[in-house]
Amino acid sequence: MTETDNKNVNMEGISKTFLSVQALDNVDFTLVKGEIHALVGENGAGKSTLLKALFGLVDIREGTVTLDGEDVTNQATNQLVRKGVGFVPQTNNVFPSLTIEENLQMGLFLKPKELQSRVAEMWDLFPMLAERRRQRAGSLSGGERQSVAMARALMMDPKVLLLDEPSAGLSPVRQDETFIRTRQINRTGVTIIMV
């Protein structure tokens, strides 16, 4: 395997300005397959913007993003999901009027034939969700919503998982559970970038 083959994500010269605010300034970032990377910094430092740039939610004017050697700069999010990128936003990360099970189904709308097997894998990874599968996601606690959002992002079996502050606002117990679950996900071979 060459050095290039081992890179999952490579960002070069990424810059992004919102009005007159420079959110990202010539950022280079490389993520090797199977790693977990944490982006740490003050509020407003551009961490979430970097994830959104990778996931196609922020238009990049300068620089390139490659996934497994393919240029994916400014591609639509549905194309990135098909190529193996999952994203869990910090807030508004579930469909509140849908049940837990329906939220997971939304995560696999691109591959409906794999629904039963992928849902079964999520029930194994998140047993609490299986017990409450018919409960509306809007009635869940913040930690439970985070679990639903992570499970939904995993439904497409991503190569890369982007987590935007997955422990924000959670109790210490829920924070620990989130990090344990993140490590379990990483052990399956999923590369993770976490703010």
Secondary structure, DSSP 4 states (H G I P E B T S, - for coil): --TTTTEEEEEEEEEEEETTEEEEEEEEEEEETT-EEE----TTSSHHHHHHHHTTSS--SEEEEEETTEE-TT--HHHHHHTTEEEE-SSS-S-TTSBHHHHHHHTTTT-GGGHHHHHHHHHHH-HHHHHTTTSBGGGS-HHHHHHHHHHHHHTT--SEEEESSTTTT--HHHHHHHHHHHHHHHHTT-EEEE-
